[in-house]
Structures are given as C-alpha cells and as structure tokens.
Amino acid sequence: MPAEGSSIRVPVEERLFSLVLALLATDSGLTKSEILSTVQGYSQKFSHSGDNSNLERQFERDKDDIRELGVPLETIDSPGQAGNNQNLRYRIPRGAYELPSDITFSPEETTLLNLAAMVWREGSISGESRRAIIKLRSLGVATTEPVLSYAPRVRVRDAAFEPLSAALEKRQVVRFAYLKPGDAEATVRTVAPLALVQHQGRWHLYAEDVDSGTNKTFLLRRIVSQVATLAKTFPAPPADTKDKALLELEDVWNSHTAIVDVQPGTDAATRLRRRRGSSVAAPGSLELHYSDTNIFADELASFGPEAVVVSPPELRDAVRTRLERTAADHG
Amino acid sequence: MAERAKPRQAQDKLAFLLSLVPYLMDHDRVSVSTAAQHFGVPEEQIREAVRLIGVSGIPGETATYQHGDLFDIAWDDFEDNDEIVLTNLVAIDDSPRFSAREAAALIAGLQYLSALPEHADRDAIATLTAKLSRGASAEPSQVAVEASAADETLALARESVTKGLQLSFDYLNSQGQAERRRVDPLRVESVDADWYLRGWDHVREAVRTFRLDRISNPEITTESITHDASDVALPDKLFEGSADDLIVTIDIAASAAPLLADYIPDNAEGIEKDGRLRTTVRVSHYHGLKRLIAGMPGVATVVEPAEARAIVAEWAAAGAARYHA
C-alpha cells in the first residue's frame, strides 16, 4: 500500500496509462474517490483525511486529455443513486474503446494511409495524424515502399485555423472580425463553425451565422482578429457538411468564368492552360474559372504583360488597378 | 504554449503505450529493434515503454496492485537479449479506435492525394474512408481538402521510375526560356494546390525542382535512369537557398508574411512598424521576384536594390499598358 503523501513521483504518462487500464477493467465503473485513492499516480498524492481538491482538478484535466485521444471515457450513475454527482461512476466500455475486429488494413492501404498522414506537418493536426499512424501500426501490418517517393504537404498557416478547429470539435460558437475586400472596415461575425475545408489551396470556414441563421463561407486569411470562442454550443451538423461546403465552393468556381488572352510561349500561356477547368476559347485566348475576383486578380497580375483579361469587366478592372498600383509603388 | 506542450507529450506517450501493447500481444517474441523499426521510433523509446508496461496494471480486488493484476514480461529475455515477451496480460485486448480528429486528418489527407497514380482505384479510397469512419470513436471531424487534379505527368513520372527510363519534357523557366529537359524522377512534392517534381536533371547534372504546371509534352525516353531516390540526398526544404541567391529588402503587410515564409531566410531580421514588416527575401533571380511581387499588389513592396525595384515596376507597367492599348 503506497504511503499517504508519499513523495514518489509518478510520470504523467504512467498515471494516464494506469487510469485507462483501471477504467477498462471495470464493468460497473469506479467512483472518483475510488480512483483517486487507488489508481497509480493519484493514490500517492491522495489524502484520506484532508483536502484533495488539487488532485480532483488533476483528474478533470486527465479525463480531457484521455478523451482527446479518442478513448470513450464515460460516466454512469451509481445504481439507485441517479443524479448524485458524488457517486458518479467512471468507466471505459470495451466495445467503444477497441477498434472493431473486422476492420483490417492491407499493406497497400497502410502505405496509402502513411502518405495521407504525411500531408500534415504543421499545427495540432500533424500531431493527430502522427497518433493515428501509431495506432495503425499497432495492428502490425507492414507497409510497401511506393515506387516513386512522395512528400505531399497541406499547410495550415492561417492563425485562425487552430482556434476554429478546436471550436469545431467542441461545437462552440465563435466570434471574429472579418474584412471583406472592398470594405473599408472589418465587421464582427458571430457564427457556429460547421466545417473547415481547403479549396484551391486556401482554407475556408463554413459556418452558420448566428443572427441570420444562414450558412456562409469565410476565407480564413480574411479573418483579421483573434478568434474568440464563446461558451454557447450548437448541435452537431450532419456528417456530410464538409462535402457540402466543398460542393458550394465548387459551384461558385464553376459559375465564375473569365476570358483571358495569353501571349503564346509564355509562363502565363503554359500555367493558365494547365489550370484546372481551363479550356481554349479561341487561339491565344483561354476560358478560366475562379472563386473570388480579388484572389484571381492577384494571381493574374503576377503574369504582368503575359496575360490580359478580356472579360468580365470587374476582373479586368481589378487586374489593371493592381498592376498600376504595383508600378506606382515601385516608381 | 509551454504549459500545453507537456500534456501533449504525455498524450503521445499514452497513445504509444496503448498501441504497443496489442502489437506485443500479437507477437509472442519480438526484438526491440524489430518493434522500433515497425513503429518508426528510436529503440530506447521501445525499451522505456516496455519497462513501464512491465510494472503497470490495475488496482484489482485488493486495490493494491497485486502481482497478478500487473502486466509481466520475461525480464531476463528483455535485459539480456533485448527481446520482448509478454507473460501476463491485463485490461487490454485490442488496438484503440481513432479519435474523431485523427480519423479526419487521415481522411482529408487521402482525399487530397486522390489524384496520385497510386490512387487509380477510386473505390479503394471510399473503402478506406468508410473503415476509418467506422474505426473512430466519434463521427470524424468536419475537415476536408479538395481533391488534387489528376495529372498525366505524375503517372508518367511513376512509369519512368518503374521502367528505369528517363523522363523528358518541355520546361519553361521563370525567365521565360523554354528547353527540353531530361530527368530521373526522385520525388513528387506538393504544397497545397501546387505540385512539384524533383529529379536529377541530366542537362544541368544536378538535382532540380520543376513545377508540374510548367511542364509540357512529357514522355518516357529510351535512356536509362542513372539516379534514384536512394542515392541522392534530397534536402527537406523545397526551395533551397544557394550562394548565388540575390538578397532583396521588402516591406510586407505583417499578416501576409507567412505567405513568403519559404523565401525569407531563417536568420533574416524583421522590423515591424505600423503593421508592416521590413525584412529580406532570397531569390535566384529578379525575374522570379517580379512575378511574386506583382501577385501581392499593395501587400508587398521591394525597397532595395534599385535594380530589383525597377524590374518590378517595368513588369507591372508593361502589364498595365496592355489595358490602355
């Protein structure tokens, strides 16, 4: 029996591991006081007579950390004592914890999943994909070497990405300042974040505007304030929300058409011809799709004299204004 | 952030312990080096985890962690032969499920890579996605990445390596000069929607990086490949600095600086004033710079050298002039 107030220091991972083992091994669940007084890592600090509030707070944080790993730590009422918080019992139901035994991955599938995990090399999502791969390796499947080596990468450099993805997970309403191009000032938006999707290399937030109740898409790079996470929560959106968000962006992309003349043999001619959805409208003239006039105007302006917008007029004006601005800024 | 770093590490270690146990259960006897290789971790990390597992368990009937309530390993095999044999098991039977975010990270990654020639079978991706969703402890998070566009160059690059024959293509460099290049493909890389081929360039006799959308008329040649990925050390960074690089001072909106992170040297000094950052970028020639700066109107401005300013001004003015014609 560990001595009360013993000074033996138990590493955090040992305490967490012991907690998971103890809760997996119980069907009827353990009460908080049973956990704190017996489980390795807590029991050493448990006081049978005194105040255990520090230890209780520790336990609350540990529960969060464990749940974040996808471990279904649940609470149940003690028999005959429903509603009595002190007698809540904690357990990890085996069926919800274990990967269903009929889920297996072939070596080829494992290789694809390793590649998919490599895509994330920044932010908390890189940690999540790394952990997913550790769990995958738990199954003991060897991988096959791909013929050609790959180093794919999706960036998550927008400062708003992390707070939004955390809020998305906890289904909490957020508030931020959003600067629409052409507006002089940013406006404050209060929204329920429903999905984060990357389209044409840019991250978008698909969210429900709390005031109007309508769904809108926000470009992360136009969020100009910190993202404040509010206490208010909202119900889980349907499972296909992210697909819907991508589809809406795709519809916008398809509905915007520009005619751009390109000088033959130039970088503009090669790259714009290779752009997704591009087609030849006439010799030296391309029909192109785009999502956003301002973003596409930036892209076209980089080609300088190699590309000229024929239509639509607002895109033509936007590119011309940009080129004039750059010329003036460097004059 | 520092406060958060610690639990993250502990979480990673916990995920590792929960994953290692079922792996060891499936292997009656496994060497530390085999396990380390399988998980892609240092051997010492395996030993550390095994030592912890060997003394861990459940409180049990007596709530005092009696011997039978603990994992046990064949300690002699472990200490003397660096081999792991679990001799007593508790609590854990199987691998853990993925968390909602873990599953979502892999699903979004798969989606993004769906244009790779390895993914020719679309049904395979759908099957994998379904397995990941079912293998997660909650509905995967709502994070998605648009599928990359299929590209014939990727398929040819793979074929080139499979057949051991060089790939040739027309390539327009950013100075606007077109030439036929002959390449041994080494690695396909991407950053968001942009894709690159890195290969041994037989004309330059060096490793070069090619933007896929600047490649045209690719074909497999009859000449054999002389370099492969195993004998060429590829730097991790897509854009490697070289001693010949030109250093340019720019002013950039601080919020937009991450967009140029690849061009800003690690040791660059930055002075921020009124939301604008004055820093340096490294470019191989001003013709690349003028495209970069013209694509960030009002956001980034070249300060010096004067020659660079003039080239950017000329480029933008020539572009604007086409609208006045």
Boltz contact constraints between the chains, C-beta under 6 A:
constraints:
  - contact:
      token1: [A, 1]
      token2: [B, 64]
      max_distance: 6.0
  - contact:
      token1: [A, 12]
      token2: [B, 10]
      max_distance: 6.0
  - contact:
      token1: [A, 13]
      token2: [B, 10]
      max_distance: 6.0
  - contact:
      token1: [A, 13]
      token2: [B, 13]
      max_distance: 6.0
  - contact:
      token1: [A, 13]
      token2: [B, 14]
      max_distance: 6.0
  - contact:
      token1: [A, 14]
      token2: [B, 52]
      max_distance: 6.0
  - contact:
      token1: [A, 16]
      token2: [B, 14]
      max_distance: 6.0
  - contact:
      token1: [A, 17]
      token2: [B, 14]
      max_distance: 6.0
  - contact:
      token1: [A, 17]
      token2: [B, 17]
      max_distance: 6.0
  - contact:
      token1: [A, 17]
      token2: [B, 56]
      max_distance: 6.0
  - contact:
      token1: [A, 21]
      token2: [B, 58]
      max_distance: 6.0
  - contact:
      token1: [A, 21]
      token2: [B, 91]
      max_distance: 6.0
  - contact:
      token1: [A, 22]
      token2: [B, 58]
      max_distance: 6.0
  - contact:
      token1: [A, 22]
      token2: [B, 59]
      max_distance: 6.0
  - contact:
      token1: [A, 24]
      token2: [B, 91]
      max_distance: 6.0
  - contact:
      token1: [A, 25]
      token2: [B, 58]
      max_distance: 6.0
  - contact:
      token1: [A, 25]
      token2: [B, 91]
      max_distance: 6.0
  - contact:
      token1: [A, 38]
      token2: [B, 59]
      max_distance: 6.0
  - contact:
      token1: [A, 38]
      token2: [B, 63]
      max_distance: 6.0
  - contact:
      token1: [A, 65]
      token2: [B, 7]
      max_distance: 6.0
  - contact:
      token1: [A, 65]
      token2: [B, 11]
      max_distance: 6.0
  - contact:
      token1: [A, 69]
      token2: [B, 11]
      max_distance: 6.0
  - contact:
      token1: [A, 69]
      token2: [B, 15]
      max_distance: 6.0
  - contact:
      token1: [A, 69]
      token2: [B, 99]
      max_distance: 6.0
  - contact:
      token1: [A, 70]
      token2: [B, 97]
      max_distance: 6.0
  - contact:
      token1: [A, 70]
      token2: [B, 98]
      max_distance: 6.0
  - contact:
      token1: [A, 70]
      token2: [B, 99]
      max_distance: 6.0
  - contact:
      token1: [A, 70]
      token2: [B, 137]
      max_distance: 6.0
  - contact:
      token1: [A, 72]
      token2: [B, 137]
      max_distance: 6.0
  - contact:
      token1: [A, 98]
      token2: [B, 94]
      max_distance: 6.0
  - contact:
      token1: [A, 99]
      token2: [B, 95]
      max_distance: 6.0
  - contact:
      token1: [A, 99]
      token2: [B, 97]
      max_distance: 6.0
  - contact:
      token1: [A, 99]
      token2: [B, 135]
      max_distance: 6.0
  - contact:
      token1: [A, 103]
      token2: [B, 131]
      max_distance: 6.0
  - contact:
      token1: [A, 103]
      token2: [B, 135]
      max_distance: 6.0
  - contact:
      token1: [A, 109]
      token2: [B, 128]
      max_distance: 6.0
  - contact:
      token1: [A, 113]
      token2: [B, 106]
      max_distance: 6.0
  - contact:
      token1: [A, 115]
      token2: [B, 113]
      max_distance: 6.0
  - contact:
      token1: [A, 116]
      token2: [B, 106]
      max_distance: 6.0
  - contact:
      token1: [A, 116]
      token2: [B, 109]
      max_distance: 6.0
  - contact:
      token1: [A, 116]
      token2: [B, 110]
      max_distance: 6.0
  - contact:
      token1: [A, 119]
      token2: [B, 109]
      max_distance: 6.0
  - contact:
      token1: [A, 119]
      token2: [B, 112]
      max_distance: 6.0
  - contact:
      token1: [A, 120]
      token2: [B, 105]
      max_distance: 6.0
  - contact:
      token1: [A, 125]
      token2: [B, 105]
      max_distance: 6.0
  - contact:
      token1: [A, 128]
      token2: [B, 101]
      max_distance: 6.0
  - contact:
      token1: [A, 128]
      token2: [B, 102]
      max_distance: 6.0
  - contact:
      token1: [A, 128]
      token2: [B, 105]
      max_distance: 6.0
  - contact:
      token1: [A, 129]
      token2: [B, 105]
      max_distance: 6.0
  - contact:
      token1: [A, 131]
      token2: [B, 15]
      max_distance: 6.0
  - contact:
      token1: [A, 131]
      token2: [B, 102]
      max_distance: 6.0
  - contact:
      token1: [A, 132]
      token2: [B, 98]
      max_distance: 6.0
  - contact:
      token1: [A, 132]
      token2: [B, 102]
      max_distance: 6.0
  - contact:
      token1: [A, 132]
      token2: [B, 106]
      max_distance: 6.0
  - contact:
      token1: [A, 134]
      token2: [B, 15]
      max_distance: 6.0
  - contact:
      token1: [A, 134]
      token2: [B, 16]
      max_distance: 6.0
  - contact:
      token1: [A, 134]
      token2: [B, 19]
      max_distance: 6.0
  - contact:
      token1: [A, 135]
      token2: [B, 19]
      max_distance: 6.0
  - contact:
      token1: [A, 135]
      token2: [B, 96]
      max_distance: 6.0
  - contact:
      token1: [A, 137]
      token2: [B, 39]
      max_distance: 6.0
  - contact:
      token1: [A, 138]
      token2: [B, 19]
      max_distance: 6.0
  - contact:
      token1: [A, 138]
      token2: [B, 22]
      max_distance: 6.0
  - contact:
      token1: [A, 138]
      token2: [B, 23]
      max_distance: 6.0
  - contact:
      token1: [A, 138]
      token2: [B, 95]
      max_distance: 6.0
  - contact:
      token1: [A, 139]
      token2: [B, 95]
      max_distance: 6.0
  - contact:
      token1: [A, 140]
      token2: [B, 23]
      max_distance: 6.0
  - contact:
      token1: [A, 140]
      token2: [B, 26]
      max_distance: 6.0
  - contact:
      token1: [A, 147]
      token2: [B, 158]
      max_distance: 6.0
  - contact:
      token1: [A, 147]
      token2: [B, 161]
      max_distance: 6.0
  - contact:
      token1: [A, 147]
      token2: [B, 162]
      max_distance: 6.0
  - contact:
      token1: [A, 148]
      token2: [B, 158]
      max_distance: 6.0
  - contact:
      token1: [A, 148]
      token2: [B, 161]
      max_distance: 6.0
  - contact:
      token1: [A, 149]
      token2: [B, 187]
      max_distance: 6.0
  - contact:
      token1: [A, 149]
      token2: [B, 229]
      max_distance: 6.0
  - contact:
      token1: [A, 150]
      token2: [B, 188]
      max_distance: 6.0
  - contact:
      token1: [A, 151]
      token2: [B, 187]
      max_distance: 6.0
  - contact:
      token1: [A, 151]
      token2: [B, 189]
      max_distance: 6.0
  - contact:
      token1: [A, 152]
      token2: [B, 113]
      max_distance: 6.0
  - contact:
      token1: [A, 152]
      token2: [B, 190]
      max_distance: 6.0
  - contact:
      token1: [A, 153]
      token2: [B, 190]
      max_distance: 6.0
  - contact:
      token1: [A, 153]
      token2: [B, 191]
      max_distance: 6.0
  - contact:
      token1: [A, 154]
      token2: [B, 112]
      max_distance: 6.0
  - contact:
      token1: [A, 154]
      token2: [B, 145]
      max_distance: 6.0
  - contact:
      token1: [A, 154]
      token2: [B, 192]
      max_distance: 6.0
  - contact:
      token1: [A, 155]
      token2: [B, 192]
      max_distance: 6.0
  - contact:
      token1: [A, 157]
      token2: [B, 258]
      max_distance: 6.0
  - contact:
      token1: [A, 169]
      token2: [B, 141]
      max_distance: 6.0
  - contact:
      token1: [A, 195]
      token2: [B, 142]
      max_distance: 6.0
  - contact:
      token1: [A, 196]
      token2: [B, 143]
      max_distance: 6.0
  - contact:
      token1: [A, 197]
      token2: [B, 144]
      max_distance: 6.0
  - contact:
      token1: [A, 198]
      token2: [B, 145]
      max_distance: 6.0
  - contact:
      token1: [A, 199]
      token2: [B, 146]
      max_distance: 6.0
  - contact:
      token1: [A, 200]
      token2: [B, 193]
      max_distance: 6.0
  - contact:
      token1: [A, 201]
      token2: [B, 192]
      max_distance: 6.0
  - contact:
      token1: [A, 201]
      token2: [B, 193]
      max_distance: 6.0
  - contact:
      token1: [A, 239]
      token2: [B, 139]
      max_distance: 6.0
  - contact:
      token1: [A, 241]
      token2: [B, 142]
      max_distance: 6.0
  - contact:
      token1: [A, 242]
      token2: [B, 142]
      max_distance: 6.0
  - contact:
      token1: [A, 242]
      token2: [B, 144]
      max_distance: 6.0
  - contact:
      token1: [A, 246]
      token2: [B, 144]
      max_distance: 6.0
  - contact:
      token1: [A, 246]
      token2: [B, 146]
      max_distance: 6.0
  - contact:
      token1: [A, 267]
      token2: [B, 172]
      max_distance: 6.0
  - contact:
      token1: [A, 270]
      token2: [B, 172]
      max_distance: 6.0
  - contact:
      token1: [A, 270]
      token2: [B, 214]
      max_distance: 6.0
  - contact:
      token1: [A, 271]
      token2: [B, 213]
      max_distance: 6.0
  - contact:
      token1: [A, 274]
      token2: [B, 213]
      max_distance: 6.0
  - contact:
      token1: [A, 276]
      token2: [B, 149]
      max_distance: 6.0
  - contact:
      token1: [A, 298]
      token2: [B, 295]
      max_distance: 6.0
  - contact:
      token1: [A, 301]
      token2: [B, 294]
      max_distance: 6.0
  - contact:
      token1: [A, 301]
      token2: [B, 297]
      max_distance: 6.0
  - contact:
      token1: [A, 302]
      token2: [B, 291]
      max_distance: 6.0
  - contact:
      token1: [A, 302]
      token2: [B, 294]
      max_distance: 6.0
  - contact:
      token1: [A, 302]
      token2: [B, 295]
      max_distance: 6.0
  - contact:
      token1: [A, 304]
      token2: [B, 294]
      max_distance: 6.0
  - contact:
      token1: [A, 304]
      token2: [B, 315]
      max_distance: 6.0
  - contact:
      token1: [A, 304]
      token2: [B, 318]
      max_distance: 6.0
  - contact:
      token1: [A, 304]
      token2: [B, 319]
      max_distance: 6.0
  - contact:
      token1: [A, 305]
      token2: [B, 318]
      max_distance: 6.0
  - contact:
      token1: [A, 305]
      token2: [B, 319]
      max_distance: 6.0
  - contact:
      token1: [A, 305]
      token2: [B, 322]
      max_distance: 6.0
  - contact:
      token1: [A, 308]
      token2: [B, 322]
      max_distance: 6.0
  - contact:
      token1: [A, 320]
      token2: [B, 323]
      max_distance: 6.0
  - contact:
      token1: [A, 322]
      token2: [B, 297]
      max_distance: 6.0
  - contact:
      token1: [A, 323]
      token2: [B, 316]
      max_distance: 6.0
  - contact:
      token1: [A, 323]
      token2: [B, 319]
      max_distance: 6.0
  - contact:
      token1: [A, 323]
      token2: [B, 320]
      max_distance: 6.0
  - contact:
      token1: [A, 324]
      token2: [B, 320]
      max_distance: 6.0
  - contact:
      token1: [A, 325]
      token2: [B, 297]
      max_distance: 6.0
  - contact:
      token1: [A, 325]
      token2: [B, 298]
      max_distance: 6.0
  - contact:
      token1: [A, 326]
      token2: [B, 294]
      max_distance: 6.0
  - contact:
      token1: [A, 326]
      token2: [B, 297]
      max_distance: 6.0
  - contact:
      token1: [A, 326]
      token2: [B, 316]
      max_distance: 6.0
  - contact:
      token1: [A, 327]
      token2: [B, 313]
      max_distance: 6.0
  - contact:
      token1: [A, 327]
      token2: [B, 316]
      max_distance: 6.0
  - contact:
      token1: [A, 327]
      token2: [B, 317]
      max_distance: 6.0
  - contact:
      token1: [A, 327]
      token2: [B, 320]
      max_distance: 6.0
  - contact:
      token1: [A, 329]
      token2: [B, 301]
      max_distance: 6.0
  - contact:
      token1: [A, 330]
      token2: [B, 309]
      max_distance: 6.0
  - contact:
      token1: [A, 330]
      token2: [B, 312]
      max_distance: 6.0
  - contact:
      token1: [A, 330]
      token2: [B, 313]
      max_distance: 6.0
  - contact:
      token1: [A, 331]
      token2: [B, 313]
      max_distance: 6.0
